[in-house]
């Protein structure tokens, strides 16, 4: 199975890691990634609560919405972080950090 997405699209920014492992991607989350993660989760909890008012299932609906938001927020933050490491999104901060510490592959 070909997991190399650069085969179909060439990165526009410097590549730090062509195939970053899970731990490196999560460790590369920046403040904006965490803000997006928290915002998506919070909005989903609110939407879940509001959608459960009429049928009278506010609690279960809120928990379900929160779990969906938690997963969606994490996936969105992960996508952005991985995209920066692979050179598909602007990554000036990451390039400077990895050049400074010598972690460039």
MOPAC internal coordinates of N, CA, C and O (Angstrom, degrees):
PM7 1SCF
backbone

  N    0.0000 0     0.00 0     0.00 0    0    0    0
  C    1.4465 1     0.00 0     0.00 0    1    0    0
  C    1.5232 1   108.90 1     0.00 0    2    1    0
  O    1.2310 1   120.31 1   -51.31 1    3    2    1
  N    1.3043 1   117.01 1   128.69 1    3    2    1
  C    1.4532 1   122.22 1  -179.45 1    5    3    2
  C    1.5228 1   109.67 1   -87.46 1    6    5    3
  O    1.2310 1   120.29 1   -70.49 1    7    6    5
  N    1.3401 1   117.04 1   109.51 1    7    6    5
  C    1.4669 1   120.83 1   178.70 1    9    7    6
  C    1.5153 1   111.88 1  -101.02 1   10    9    7
  O    1.2310 1   119.93 1  -174.08 1   11   10    9
  N    1.3023 1   117.74 1     5.92 1   11   10    9
  C    1.4561 1   122.02 1  -179.37 1   13   11   10
  C    1.5212 1   109.32 1   -84.05 1   14   13   11
  O    1.2310 1   120.27 1   -79.36 1   15   14   13
  N    1.3418 1   117.09 1   100.64 1   15   14   13
  C    1.4574 1   119.70 1  -176.75 1   17   15   14
  C    1.5176 1   112.16 1   -74.72 1   18   17   15
  O    1.2310 1   119.82 1   166.52 1   19   18   17
  N    1.3271 1   117.95 1   -13.48 1   19   18   17
  C    1.4540 1   119.72 1   178.99 1   21   19   18
  C    1.5267 1   111.42 1   -71.67 1   22   21   19
  O    1.2310 1   120.18 1   170.24 1   23   22   21
  N    1.3354 1   117.26 1    -9.76 1   23   22   21
  C    1.4615 1   120.26 1   178.55 1   25   23   22
  C    1.5225 1   110.88 1   -65.90 1   26   25   23
  O    1.2310 1   119.85 1   149.45 1   27   26   25
  N    1.3237 1   117.88 1   -30.55 1   27   26   25
  C    1.4611 1   120.57 1  -178.09 1   29   27   26
  C    1.5211 1   112.48 1  -101.35 1   30   29   27
  O    1.2310 1   119.70 1   153.74 1   31   30   29
  N    1.3269 1   118.17 1   -26.26 1   31   30   29
  C    1.4575 1   122.32 1  -178.05 1   33   31   30
  C    1.5162 1   109.29 1  -134.76 1   34   33   31
  O    1.2310 1   120.67 1   -46.52 1   35   34   33
  N    1.3119 1   116.33 1   133.48 1   35   34   33
  C    1.4610 1   120.12 1   178.82 1   37   35   34
  C    1.5289 1   109.56 1   -91.64 1   38   37   35
  O    1.2310 1   119.97 1   -42.91 1   39   38   37
  N    1.3364 1   117.66 1   137.09 1   39   38   37
  C    1.4642 1   120.71 1   179.38 1   41   39   38
  C    1.5239 1   111.70 1   -67.52 1   42   41   39
  O    1.2310 1   121.21 1   -34.30 1   43   42   41
  N    1.3202 1   115.29 1   145.70 1   43   42   41
  C    1.4652 1   121.16 1  -179.59 1   45   43   42
  C    1.5241 1   112.49 1   -93.98 1   46   45   43
  O    1.2310 1   119.92 1   165.76 1   47   46   45
  N    1.3171 1   117.76 1   -14.24 1   47   46   45
  C    1.4625 1   123.03 1  -176.06 1   49   47   46
  C    1.5227 1   109.09 1  -121.14 1   50   49   47
  O    1.2310 1   120.06 1   -11.92 1   51   50   49
  N    1.3375 1   117.50 1   168.08 1   51   50   49
  C    1.4690 1   119.11 1  -179.78 1   53   51   50
  C    1.5304 1   112.03 1   -58.12 1   54   53   51
  O    1.2310 1   120.55 1   -43.86 1   55   54   53
  N    1.3160 1   116.54 1   136.14 1   55   54   53
  C    1.4659 1   122.22 1  -179.69 1   57   55   54
  C    1.5246 1   108.70 1   -88.66 1   58   57   55
  O    1.2310 1   120.80 1   -54.80 1   59   58   57
  N    1.3324 1   116.07 1   125.20 1   59   58   57
  C    1.4573 1   121.72 1   176.92 1   61   59   58
  C    1.5273 1   109.26 1   -92.99 1   62   61   59
  O    1.2310 1   120.68 1   136.72 1   63   62   61
  N    1.3222 1   116.31 1   -43.28 1   63   62   61
  C    1.4675 1   121.67 1  -179.75 1   65   63   62
  C    1.5244 1   107.54 1  -150.53 1   66   65   63
  O    1.2310 1   120.19 1   -61.16 1   67   66   65
  N    1.3162 1   117.23 1   118.84 1   67   66   65
  C    1.4699 1   120.60 1  -177.44 1   69   67   66
  C    1.5106 1   113.21 1   -67.85 1   70   69   67
  O    1.2310 1   120.21 1   147.98 1   71   70   69
  N    1.3240 1   117.21 1   -32.02 1   71   70   69
  C    1.4506 1   122.11 1  -178.16 1   73   71   70
  C    1.5396 1   108.84 1  -138.31 1   74   73   71
  O    1.2310 1   120.19 1  -105.20 1   75   74   73
  N    1.3424 1   117.24 1    74.80 1   75   74   73
  C    1.4642 1   119.41 1  -173.29 1   77   75   74
  C    1.5259 1   112.39 1   -71.69 1   78   77   75
  O    1.2310 1   120.27 1   -40.32 1   79   78   77
  N    1.3392 1   117.09 1   139.68 1   79   78   77
  C    1.4633 1   119.93 1   176.69 1   81   79   78
  C    1.5375 1   111.06 1   -73.00 1   82   81   79
  O    1.2310 1   120.97 1   -16.91 1   83   82   81
  N    1.3198 1   115.76 1   163.09 1   83   82   81
  C    1.4632 1   122.48 1  -177.43 1   85   83   82
  C    1.5241 1   111.65 1   -53.37 1   86   85   83
  O    1.2310 1   120.09 1   133.42 1   87   86   85
  N    1.3192 1   117.43 1   -46.58 1   87   86   85
  C    1.4611 1   120.61 1  -176.40 1   89   87   86
  C    1.5234 1   112.15 1   -64.30 1   90   89   87
  O    1.2310 1   120.11 1   144.09 1   91   90   89
  N    1.3164 1   117.39 1   -35.91 1   91   90   89
  C    1.4605 1   120.71 1   179.57 1   93   91   90
  C    1.5268 1   110.44 1   -70.63 1   94   93   91
  O    1.2310 1   120.31 1   141.12 1   95   94   93
  N    1.3218 1   117.02 1   -38.88 1   95   94   93
  C    1.4608 1   120.60 1   179.30 1   97   95   94
  C    1.5235 1   110.39 1   -65.66 1   98   97   95
  O    1.2310 1   120.29 1   132.86 1   99   98   97
  N    1.3295 1   117.06 1   -47.14 1   99   98   97
  C    1.4686 1   120.24 1  -179.85 1  101   99   98
  C    1.5300 1   110.29 1   -66.62 1  102  101   99
  O    1.2310 1   119.80 1   142.10 1  103  102  101
  N    1.3034 1   117.98 1   -37.90 1  103  102  101
  C    1.4547 1   121.60 1   177.36 1  105  103  102
  C    1.5136 1   112.80 1   -67.30 1  106  105  103
  O    1.2310 1   120.02 1   161.75 1  107  106  105
  N    1.3085 1   117.56 1   -18.25 1  107  106  105
  C    1.4577 1   122.82 1  -179.49 1  109  107  106
  C    1.5361 1   112.43 1   -91.56 1  110  109  107
  O    1.2310 1   119.49 1  -179.93 1  111  110  109
  N    1.3251 1   118.58 1     0.07 1  111  110  109
  C    1.4697 1   120.30 1   177.35 1  113  111  110
  C    1.5199 1   108.53 1   -56.56 1  114  113  111
  O    1.2310 1   120.65 1   -45.07 1  115  114  113
  N    1.3281 1   116.36 1   134.93 1  115  114  113
  C    1.4618 1   120.04 1   175.55 1  117  115  114
  C    1.5357 1   109.62 1  -106.21 1  118  117  115
  O    1.2310 1   120.66 1     1.23 1  119  118  117
  N    1.3123 1   116.34 1  -178.77 1  119  118  117
  C    1.4617 1   121.05 1  -176.25 1  121  119  118
  C    1.5288 1   111.48 1   -58.29 1  122  121  119
  O    1.2310 1   120.32 1   138.43 1  123  122  121
  N    1.3251 1   117.00 1   -41.57 1  123  122  121
  C    1.4626 1   120.68 1  -179.47 1  125  123  122
  C    1.5308 1   111.32 1   -64.88 1  126  125  123
  O    1.2310 1   119.92 1   143.60 1  127  126  125
  N    1.3197 1   117.76 1   -36.40 1  127  126  125
  C    1.4669 1   120.90 1   176.36 1  129  127  126
  C    1.5236 1   110.54 1   -61.77 1  130  129  127
  O    1.2310 1   120.60 1   134.67 1  131  130  129
  N    1.3383 1   116.45 1   -45.33 1  131  130  129
  C    1.4666 1   119.82 1   178.90 1  133  131  130
  C    1.5276 1   111.39 1   -65.38 1  134  133  131
  O    1.2310 1   120.25 1   142.98 1  135  134  133
  N    1.3382 1   117.13 1   -37.02 1  135  134  133
  C    1.4711 1   120.02 1   177.30 1  137  135  134
  C    1.5247 1   111.01 1   -63.87 1  138  137  135
  O    1.2310 1   120.34 1   135.89 1  139  138  137
  N    1.3161 1   116.96 1   -44.11 1  139  138  137
  C    1.4673 1   120.59 1   178.00 1  141  139  138
  C    1.5235 1   111.05 1   -63.20 1  142  141  139
  O    1.2310 1   120.92 1   137.25 1  143  142  141
  N    1.3197 1   115.85 1   -42.75 1  143  142  141
  C    1.4589 1   122.82 1   178.66 1  145  143  142
  C    1.5323 1   109.93 1   -57.52 1  146  145  143
  O    1.2310 1   120.62 1   129.73 1  147  146  145
  N    1.3284 1   116.42 1   -50.27 1  147  146  145
  C    1.4685 1   121.14 1  -179.01 1  149  147  146
  C    1.5231 1   112.12 1   -67.65 1  150  149  147
  O    1.2310 1   120.03 1   141.53 1  151  150  149
  N    1.3202 1   117.54 1   -38.47 1  151  150  149
  C    1.4628 1   121.25 1  -179.33 1  153  151  150
  C    1.5261 1   111.14 1   -65.56 1  154  153  151
  O    1.2310 1   120.48 1   132.90 1  155  154  153
  N    1.3159 1   116.68 1   -47.10 1  155  154  153
  C    1.4651 1   119.97 1   179.69 1  157  155  154
  C    1.5190 1   110.49 1   -62.14 1  158  157  155
  O    1.2310 1   120.38 1   138.97 1  159  158  157
  N    1.3353 1   116.87 1   -41.03 1  159  158  157
  C    1.4648 1   120.40 1   178.32 1  161  159  158
  C    1.5219 1   110.71 1   -64.22 1  162  161  159
  O    1.2310 1   120.28 1   133.34 1  163  162  161
  N    1.3265 1   117.07 1   -46.66 1  163  162  161
  C    1.4624 1   121.05 1  -179.19 1  165  163  162
  C    1.5153 1   113.29 1   -62.80 1  166  165  163
  O    1.2310 1   120.59 1   136.74 1  167  166  165
  N    1.3108 1   116.49 1   -43.26 1  167  166  165
  C    1.4650 1   120.23 1   178.70 1  169  167  166
  C    1.5264 1   110.02 1   -64.35 1  170  169  167
  O    1.2310 1   120.20 1   140.69 1  171  170  169
  N    1.3125 1   117.23 1   -39.31 1  171  170  169
  C    1.4642 1   120.45 1  -179.84 1  173  171  170
  C    1.5254 1   112.25 1   -66.62 1  174  173  171
  O    1.2310 1   120.33 1   142.63 1  175  174  173
  N    1.3305 1   116.98 1   -37.37 1  175  174  173
  C    1.4667 1   120.30 1   176.25 1  177  175  174
  C    1.5256 1   109.51 1   -62.97 1  178  177  175
  O    1.2310 1   120.65 1   135.24 1  179  178  177
  N    1.3193 1   116.37 1   -44.76 1  179  178  177
  C    1.4697 1   121.27 1   179.74 1  181  179  178
  C    1.5236 1   111.54 1   -63.05 1  182  181  179
  O    1.2310 1   120.37 1   134.14 1  183  182  181
  N    1.3167 1   116.90 1   -45.86 1  183  182  181
  C    1.4593 1   120.53 1   178.75 1  185  183  182
  C    1.5273 1   110.64 1   -63.20 1  186  185  183
  O    1.2310 1   120.41 1   139.81 1  187  186  185
  N    1.3220 1   116.82 1   -40.19 1  187  186  185
  C    1.4618 1   120.46 1   177.22 1  189  187  186
  C    1.5207 1   111.49 1   -61.51 1  190  189  187
  O    1.2310 1   120.41 1   136.54 1  191  190  189
  N    1.3128 1   116.81 1   -43.46 1  191  190  189
  C    1.4618 1   121.20 1   179.12 1  193  191  190
  C    1.5283 1   110.76 1   -63.06 1  194  193  191
  O    1.2310 1   121.11 1   131.29 1  195  194  193
  N    1.3291 1   115.48 1   -48.71 1  195  194  193
  C    1.4672 1   119.82 1  -177.78 1  197  195  194
  C    1.5203 1   112.05 1   -65.23 1  198  197  195
  O    1.2310 1   120.20 1   145.31 1  199  198  197
  N    1.3242 1   117.22 1   -34.69 1  199  198  197
  C    1.4640 1   119.15 1  -179.70 1  201  199  198
  C    1.5283 1   111.72 1   -75.37 1  202  201  199
  O    1.2310 1   119.68 1   163.94 1  203  202  201
  N    1.3221 1   118.22 1   -16.06 1  203  202  201
  C    1.4539 1   120.98 1   179.60 1  205  203  202
  C    1.5150 1   114.49 1   -95.76 1  206  205  203
  O    1.2310 1   119.68 1   179.30 1  207  206  205
  N    1.3197 1   118.23 1    -0.70 1  207  206  205
  C    1.4670 1   121.11 1  -177.51 1  209  207  206
  C    1.5217 1   111.39 1   -65.83 1  210  209  207
  O    1.2310 1   120.32 1   128.57 1  211  210  209
  N    1.3143 1   116.98 1   -51.43 1  211  210  209
  C    1.4689 1   120.48 1  -174.97 1  213  211  210
  C    1.5331 1   113.22 1   -64.18 1  214  213  211
  O    1.2310 1   119.04 1   131.80 1  215  214  213
  N    1.3361 1   119.44 1   -48.20 1  215  214  213
  C    1.4697 1   117.19 1   178.98 1  217  215  214
  C    1.5360 1   113.21 1   -77.38 1  218  217  215
  O    1.2310 1   119.70 1   174.71 1  219  218  217
  N    1.3328 1   118.17 1    -5.29 1  219  218  217
  C    1.4491 1   120.96 1   177.74 1  221  219  218
  C    1.5187 1   115.00 1    79.64 1  222  221  219
  O    1.2310 1   120.37 1  -152.01 1  223  222  221
  N    1.3135 1   116.90 1    27.99 1  223  222  221
  C    1.4742 1   120.86 1   178.84 1  225  223  222
  C    1.5290 1   109.65 1  -124.27 1  226  225  223
  O    1.2310 1   120.74 1  -129.91 1  227  226  225
  N    1.3210 1   116.19 1    50.09 1  227  226  225
  C    1.4668 1   120.84 1  -175.63 1  229  227  226
  C    1.5257 1   112.53 1   -58.11 1  230  229  227
  O    1.2310 1   120.46 1   133.06 1  231  230  229
  N    1.3271 1   116.73 1   -46.94 1  231  230  229
  C    1.4731 1   120.20 1  -176.75 1  233  231  230
  C    1.5107 1   113.91 1   -61.56 1  234  233  231
  O    1.2310 1   119.84 1   122.25 1  235  234  233
  N    1.3344 1   117.91 1   -57.75 1  235  234  233
  C    1.4722 1   118.84 1  -179.96 1  237  235  234
  C    1.5273 1   112.85 1   -62.01 1  238  237  235
  O    1.2310 1   120.80 1   143.74 1  239  238  237
  N    1.3199 1   116.07 1   -36.26 1  239  238  237
  C    1.4582 1   119.91 1   179.30 1  241  239  238
  C    1.5318 1   110.82 1   -66.60 1  242  241  239
  O    1.2310 1   120.67 1   141.14 1  243  242  241
  N    1.3322 1   116.32 1   -38.86 1  243  242  241
  C    1.4598 1   120.87 1   179.59 1  245  243  242
  C    1.5348 1   110.40 1   -67.51 1  246  245  243
  O    1.2310 1   120.08 1   137.97 1  247  246  245
  N    1.3192 1   117.45 1   -42.03 1  247  246  245
  C    1.4690 1   120.90 1   179.04 1  249  247  246
  C    1.5239 1   110.53 1   -64.70 1  250  249  247
  O    1.2310 1   120.70 1   136.35 1  251  250  249
  N    1.3231 1   116.27 1   -43.65 1  251  250  249
  C    1.4720 1   119.96 1   178.84 1  253  251  250
  C    1.5212 1   110.85 1   -62.54 1  254  253  251
  O    1.2310 1   120.53 1   134.08 1  255  254  253
  N    1.3260 1   116.59 1   -45.92 1  255  254  253
  C    1.4592 1   119.96 1   177.40 1  257  255  254
  C    1.5172 1   111.68 1   -60.78 1  258  257  255
  O    1.2310 1   120.66 1   139.63 1  259  258  257
  N    1.3398 1   116.35 1   -40.37 1  259  258  257
  C    1.4602 1   120.21 1   178.82 1  261  259  258
  C    1.5152 1   112.65 1   -64.14 1  262  261  259
  O    1.2310 1   120.21 1   138.34 1  263  262  261
  N    1.3320 1   117.21 1   -41.66 1  263  262  261
  C    1.4674 1   120.05 1   178.66 1  265  263  262
  C    1.5249 1   111.51 1   -65.67 1  266  265  263
  O    1.2310 1   121.06 1   139.00 1  267  266  265
  N    1.3226 1   115.57 1   -41.00 1  267  266  265
  C    1.4707 1   119.17 1   177.68 1  269  267  266
  C    1.5265 1   109.97 1   -63.85 1  270  269  267
  O    1.2310 1   120.56 1   136.69 1  271  270  269
  N    1.3337 1   116.54 1   -43.31 1  271  270  269
  C    1.4631 1   120.59 1   178.24 1  273  271  270
  C    1.5158 1   112.51 1   -65.04 1  274  273  271
  O    1.2310 1   120.50 1   141.82 1  275  274  273
  N    1.3308 1   116.64 1   -38.18 1  275  274  273
  C    1.4601 1   121.29 1   178.49 1  277  275  274
  C    1.5273 1   110.40 1   -61.23 1  278  277  275
  O    1.2310 1   120.97 1   133.00 1  279  278  277
  N    1.3196 1   115.75 1   -47.00 1  279  278  277
  C    1.4731 1   119.70 1   179.27 1  281  279  278
  C    1.5308 1   111.12 1   -66.51 1  282  281  279
  O    1.2310 1   120.62 1   135.91 1  283  282  281
  N    1.3211 1   116.43 1   -44.09 1  283  282  281
  C    1.4630 1   119.74 1  -179.67 1  285  283  282
  C    1.5183 1   112.08 1   -65.34 1  286  285  283
  O    1.2310 1   120.31 1   138.26 1  287  286  285
  N    1.3280 1   117.02 1   -41.74 1  287  286  285
  C    1.4588 1   120.59 1   178.53 1  289  287  286
  C    1.5142 1   112.05 1   -64.25 1  290  289  287
  O    1.2310 1   120.66 1   138.79 1  291  290  289
  N    1.3363 1   116.34 1   -41.21 1  291  290  289
  C    1.4539 1   119.48 1   178.11 1  293  291  290
  C    1.5275 1   110.70 1   -64.38 1  294  293  291
  O    1.2310 1   120.31 1   135.84 1  295  294  293
  N    1.3264 1   117.00 1   -44.16 1  295  294  293
  C    1.4662 1   119.73 1  -179.60 1  297  295  294
  C    1.5258 1   111.70 1   -63.58 1  298  297  295
  O    1.2310 1   120.45 1   142.88 1  299  298  297
  N    1.3383 1   116.75 1   -37.12 1  299  298  297
  C    1.4705 1   120.11 1   178.92 1  301  299  298
  C    1.5300 1   110.49 1   -67.06 1  302  301  299
  O    1.2310 1   120.30 1   135.13 1  303  302  301
  N    1.3362 1   117.03 1   -44.87 1  303  302  301
  C    1.4622 1   120.68 1   178.34 1  305  303  302
  C    1.5323 1   110.48 1   -64.18 1  306  305  303
  O    1.2310 1   120.30 1   138.94 1  307  306  305
  N    1.3250 1   117.04 1   -41.06 1  307  306  305
  C    1.4609 1   122.06 1   179.29 1  309  307  306
  C    1.5302 1   110.38 1   -62.31 1  310  309  307
  O    1.2310 1   120.69 1   136.19 1  311  310  309
  N    1.3277 1   116.29 1   -43.81 1  311  310  309
  C    1.4676 1   120.65 1   179.56 1  313  311  310
  C    1.5209 1   110.97 1   -60.76 1  314  313  311
  O    1.2310 1   120.11 1   136.18 1  315  314  313
  N    1.3252 1   117.39 1   -43.82 1  315  314  313
  C    1.4613 1   120.52 1  -179.87 1  317  315  314
  C    1.5182 1   111.72 1   -66.24 1  318  317  315
  O    1.2310 1   120.42 1   137.15 1  319  318  317
  N    1.3287 1   116.80 1   -42.85 1  319  318  317
  C    1.4564 1   120.50 1  -179.76 1  321  319  318
  C    1.5284 1   110.93 1   -65.35 1  322  321  319
  O    1.2310 1   120.25 1   133.63 1  323  322  321
  N    1.3200 1   117.13 1   -46.37 1  323  322  321
  C    1.4638 1   120.71 1   178.80 1  325  323  322
  C    1.5206 1   111.09 1   -63.60 1  326  325  323
  O    1.2310 1   120.41 1   140.98 1  327  326  325
  N    1.3215 1   116.83 1   -39.02 1  327  326  325
  C    1.4628 1   120.82 1   178.37 1  329  327  326
  C    1.5179 1   112.40 1   -61.94 1  330  329  327
  O    1.2310 1   120.55 1   142.07 1  331  330  329
  N    1.3259 1   116.55 1   -37.93 1  331  330  329
  C    1.4676 1   119.25 1   177.07 1  333  331  330
  C    1.5208 1   110.85 1   -68.14 1  334  333  331
  O    1.2310 1   119.92 1   138.02 1  335  334  333
  N    1.3229 1   117.76 1   -41.98 1  335  334  333
  C    1.4677 1   120.23 1   179.51 1  337  335  334
  C    1.5224 1   112.03 1   -65.31 1  338  337  335
  O    1.2310 1   120.57 1   144.70 1  339  338  337
  N    1.3260 1   116.51 1   -35.30 1  339  338  337
  C    1.4708 1   120.30 1  -178.14 1  341  339  338
  C    1.5223 1   112.81 1   -87.54 1  342  341  339
  O    1.2310 1   119.75 1   177.56 1  343  342  341
  N    1.3315 1   118.08 1    -2.44 1  343  342  341
  C    1.4528 1   121.16 1   175.50 1  345  343  342
  C    1.5136 1   115.16 1    87.35 1  346  345  343
  O    1.2310 1   119.50 1  -163.82 1  347  346  345
  N    1.3194 1   118.57 1    16.18 1  347  346  345
  C    1.4583 1   120.80 1  -179.57 1  349  347  346
  C    1.5304 1   112.71 1   -93.02 1  350  349  347
  O    1.2310 1   120.28 1   162.50 1  351  350  349
  N    1.3250 1   117.06 1   -17.50 1  351  350  349
  C    1.4623 1   122.46 1   177.79 1  353  351  350
  C    1.5196 1   108.22 1  -124.25 1  354  353  351
  O    1.2310 1   119.71 1   -22.73 1  355  354  353
  N    1.3255 1   118.15 1   157.27 1  355  354  353
  C    1.4750 1   119.99 1   178.33 1  357  355  354
  C    1.5282 1   110.86 1   -54.15 1  358  357  355
  O    1.2310 1   120.80 1   -47.30 1  359  358  357
  N    1.3438 1   116.07 1   132.70 1  359  358  357
  C    1.4600 1   119.76 1  -172.32 1  361  359  358
  C    1.5275 1   113.33 1  -141.55 1  362  361  359
  O    1.2310 1   120.41 1  -140.24 1  363  362  361
  N    1.3251 1   116.81 1    39.76 1  363  362  361
  C    1.4642 1   119.87 1  -178.16 1  365  363  362
  C    1.5284 1   111.97 1   -59.05 1  366  365  363
  O    1.2310 1   120.50 1   138.08 1  367  366  365
  N    1.3379 1   116.64 1   -41.92 1  367  366  365
  C    1.4616 1   120.45 1  -179.75 1  369  367  366
  C    1.5113 1   112.64 1   -63.90 1  370  369  367
  O    1.2310 1   120.52 1   137.05 1  371  370  369
  N    1.3219 1   116.62 1   -42.95 1  371  370  369
  C    1.4617 1   120.61 1  -179.97 1  373  371  370
  C    1.5254 1   111.39 1   -67.15 1  374  373  371
  O    1.2310 1   120.42 1   139.47 1  375  374  373
  N    1.3337 1   116.81 1   -40.53 1  375  374  373
  C    1.4628 1   120.18 1   179.93 1  377  375  374
  C    1.5241 1   109.64 1   -62.12 1  378  377  375
  O    1.2310 1   120.38 1   135.35 1  379  378  377
  N    1.3298 1   116.88 1   -44.65 1  379  378  377
  C    1.4654 1   120.54 1   179.31 1  381  379  378
  C    1.5286 1   110.94 1   -63.82 1  382  381  379
  O    1.2310 1   120.51 1   137.97 1  383  382  381
  N    1.3209 1   116.64 1   -42.03 1  383  382  381
  C    1.4703 1   120.90 1  -179.34 1  385  383  382
  C    1.5236 1   111.35 1   -64.44 1  386  385  383
  O    1.2310 1   119.92 1   133.44 1  387  386  385
  N    1.3181 1   117.75 1   -46.56 1  387  386  385
  C    1.4559 1   120.61 1  -175.96 1  389  387  386
  C    1.5298 1   111.91 1   -74.76 1  390  389  387
  O    1.2310 1   119.59 1   151.01 1  391  390  389
  N    1.3217 1   118.39 1   -28.99 1  391  390  389
  C    1.4569 1   119.95 1   175.13 1  393  391  390
  C    1.5194 1   110.83 1   -71.77 1  394  393  391
  O    1.2310 1   121.05 1   143.78 1  395  394  393
  N    1.3406 1   115.60 1   -36.22 1  395  394  393
  C    1.4571 1   120.54 1   179.98 1  397  395  394
  C    1.5238 1   111.05 1   -65.99 1  398  397  395
  O    1.2310 1   120.27 1   138.50 1  399  398  397
  N    1.3237 1   117.09 1   -41.50 1  399  398  397
  C    1.4577 1   121.49 1  -176.57 1  401  399  398
  C    1.5277 1   112.91 1   -93.79 1  402  401  399
  O    1.2310 1   119.91 1   173.26 1  403  402  401
  N    1.3192 1   117.78 1    -6.74 1  403  402  401
  C    1.4596 1   120.99 1   176.76 1  405  403  402
  C    1.5081 1   115.08 1    73.83 1  406  405  403
  O    1.2310 1   119.91 1  -150.20 1  407  406  405
  N    1.3328 1   117.78 1    29.80 1  407  406  405
  C    1.4636 1   121.22 1  -179.71 1  409  407  406
  C    1.5222 1   112.60 1   -93.21 1  410  409  407
  O    1.2310 1   119.61 1  -175.67 1  411  410  409
  N    1.3005 1   118.34 1     4.33 1  411  410  409
  C    1.4562 1   121.66 1  -175.38 1  413  411  410
  C    1.5329 1   110.65 1   -65.86 1  414  413  411
  O    1.2310 1   120.71 1   -47.21 1  415  414  413
  N    1.3339 1   116.25 1   132.79 1  415  414  413
  C    1.4703 1   120.69 1   179.85 1  417  415  414
  C    1.5034 1   110.23 1   -89.93 1  418  417  415
  O    1.2310 1   120.10 1   180.00 1  419  418  417

